Amino acid sequence: MKSNNENQVNDNWAAIGIGAMIVFISLILVAAVASAVIVQTAEKLQQNAQRTGDDTSDELSGKITIQAGYVQNGGEYVLYVRLGAGSDAINTIDVSYQLFCNVGAGYETNQLTANDVQLQSVAGFAGGVGQMTVQNAYKIMISPGVCTAAGVNGQSPPAATLFIHVENGGTTYETLTINNDQDGSPII
């Protein structure tokens, strides 16, 4: 057996390779973390967009549009309405209103019933309508206890603020201007 008497010179080529490998691995780890953050952010934005789209769809799929309104029986209001384009059918019990005025308590709210809603083509409100659909025009009877036409007409300004809410749907806002509390007087 022969002994090796040669002195080895320090070889540092492998040290450069290990350093390059460490840098390469760290770049891969940083890229993985960055891509995870980007994917998580994109997912969150998609969820927010979906929620906003659903909320907007709900608002538009249950909207009541007021076309005209008149005083009736010296204090009640009859509103001629239609459902907004693209609306789903709405049960009358899913509709409520809020009425604000400067008379007395100045605020009242109530849920509509079938006896408060009728097709425009039908005289009176007897029988009523249990469900409103987009293809028909309707009339709604608002029978206030405090914000009657006679009471609001004596105030300054002679106006009441009306909000019509559809459960899981939209809200309609209208200012009722009562310049005359006689039957048939326009309020919109």
C-alpha positions in Angstrom: 0.0 0.0 0.0 1.3 3.3 -1.0 0.9 6.3 1.2 -0.2 9.6 -0.2 2.4 12.2 0.7 0.9 15.1 -1.4 -0.4 18.1 0.5 -3.9 19.0 -0.5 -4.5 22.6 -1.3 -7.6 24.1 0.3 -10.4 23.6 -2.2 -13.3 26.2 -1.7 -15.2 25.6 -4.9 -17.8 23.6 -3.0 -18.4 26.5 -0.6 -19.5 28.7 -3.5 -22.0 26.0 -4.7 -23.5 25.7 -1.2 -23.9 29.4 -0.9 -25.7 29.6 -4.3 -28.0 26.7 -3.2 -28.9 28.5 0.0 -29.8 31.7 -1.9 -31.8 29.7 -4.4 -33.8 27.9 -1.7 -34.4 31.2 0.1 -35.7 32.8 -3.1 -38.1 29.8 -3.6 -39.4 30.2 0.0 -39.9 34.0 -0.4 -41.8 33.3 -3.7 -44.0 30.7 -2.0 -44.9 33.0 0.8 -45.6 35.9 -1.7 -47.8 33.7 -3.8 -49.8 32.4 -0.8 -50.5 36.1 0.2 -51.6 36.9 -3.3 -53.9 33.9 -3.5 -55.4 34.7 -0.1 -55.9 38.3 -1.1 -57.5 37.3 -4.4 -59.9 34.9 -2.6 -60.9 37.6 -0.1 -61.6 40.1 -2.9 -63.7 37.5 -4.7 -65.8 36.8 -1.6 -66.3 40.6 -1.1 -67.4 40.9 -4.7 -69.8 38.0 -4.4 -71.3 39.4 -1.3 -71.7 42.9 -2.8 -73.3 41.3 -5.9 -75.7 39.4 -3.8 -76.6 42.5 -1.8 -77.2 44.5 -4.9 -79.2 41.8 -6.5 -81.4 41.6 -3.3 -81.9 45.4 -3.4 -83.0 45.3 -7.0 -85.1 42.2 -6.9 -87.4 43.6 -4.3 -88.0 47.2 -5.1 -91.3 49.2 -5.2 -91.5 52.2 -7.4 -94.1 54.9 -6.5 -95.8 56.4 -9.5 -98.4 58.7 -7.9 -100.2 59.3 -4.6 -103.4 60.9 -3.5 -105.3 61.8 -0.3 -108.3 59.6 0.5 -110.9 59.8 3.2 -109.4 63.0 4.6 -106.3 61.4 6.1 -105.3 58.2 4.4 -102.8 58.0 1.5 -103.3 55.9 -1.6 -100.1 55.2 -3.5 -100.0 53.9 -7.0 -97.0 51.6 -7.3 -95.3 49.0 -9.5 -92.5 46.6 -8.7 -89.1 47.6 -10.1 -88.0 46.0 -13.3 -86.5 42.5 -12.6 -88.1 42.3 -9.2 -89.2 38.9 -7.8 -92.8 38.4 -6.6 -93.3 40.1 -3.2 -95.7 38.9 -0.5 -97.6 41.9 0.9 -96.8 40.9 4.5 -93.1 41.4 3.6 -93.7 45.1 3.0 -93.7 47.7 5.8 -93.6 51.4 5.9 -92.2 54.2 8.1 -93.8 57.6 8.1 -92.2 60.7 9.6 -93.8 64.1 10.2 -93.9 67.1 12.6 -97.3 66.2 14.0 -97.6 64.8 17.5 -95.2 61.8 18.0 -94.0 62.4 14.4 -93.2 58.8 13.6 -95.1 55.6 12.9 -94.5 52.3 11.3 -96.7 49.5 10.1 -96.6 46.3 8.2 -98.9 46.0 5.1 -101.6 43.3 4.9 -103.4 41.9 1.9 -106.3 44.4 2.7 -103.9 47.3 2.2 -102.8 46.3 -1.4 -105.0 45.9 -4.5 -104.7 45.9 -8.2 -105.0 49.4 -9.7 -107.8 48.2 -12.0 -110.0 47.2 -9.0 -112.2 49.7 -7.2 -111.6 49.8 -3.5 -109.4 47.5 -1.4 -111.9 44.7 -0.5 -110.3 41.3 -0.8 -106.8 42.7 -1.4 -103.8 41.1 -2.9 -101.5 38.6 -1.1 -98.6 38.8 -3.5 -97.4 41.5 -5.8 -95.8 40.6 -9.2 -93.9 42.8 -11.7 -96.4 42.6 -14.5 -99.2 44.3 -12.6 -99.8 47.8 -11.2 -101.0 48.2 -7.6 -102.4 50.7 -5.2 -101.3 50.7 -1.5 -103.4 52.2 1.3 -101.4 53.9 4.0 -103.7 54.6 7.0 -101.6 56.8 9.4 -102.6 57.3 13.0 -100.5 60.4 13.6 -99.2 61.7 10.2 -102.7 62.1 8.6 -103.1 64.4 5.6 -105.1 66.9 7.7 -102.5 67.0 10.4 -99.5 67.3 8.1 -101.3 70.0 6.0 -101.3 72.3 9.0 -97.5 72.0 9.5 -94.7 73.9 8.0 -93.5 72.5 5.7 -96.6 70.5 4.9 -94.7 67.3 4.2 -94.1 63.8 5.5 -91.3 61.4 4.7 -92.2 57.9 3.7 -90.0 54.8 3.6 -91.3 51.6 2.1 -89.2 48.6 3.0 -89.3 45.2 1.4 -88.0 42.4 3.6 -84.8 41.0 2.1 -85.2 43.6 -0.7 -84.9 47.3 -1.3 -86.2 50.5 0.3 -88.1 53.2 -1.4 -88.0 56.8 -0.2 -90.5 59.5 -1.0 -91.5 62.9 0.4 -95.2 63.3 0.6 -96.1 67.0 0.1 -99.7 67.7 1.4 -100.8 71.1 0.2 -104.5 70.1 0.5 -106.1 67.4 2.6 -109.2 67.1 0.4 -109.9 63.7 -1.2 -108.1 63.3 -4.5 -105.4 65.9 -3.7 -102.0 64.8 -5.1 -99.2 64.2 -2.6 -96.4 63.3 -4.9 
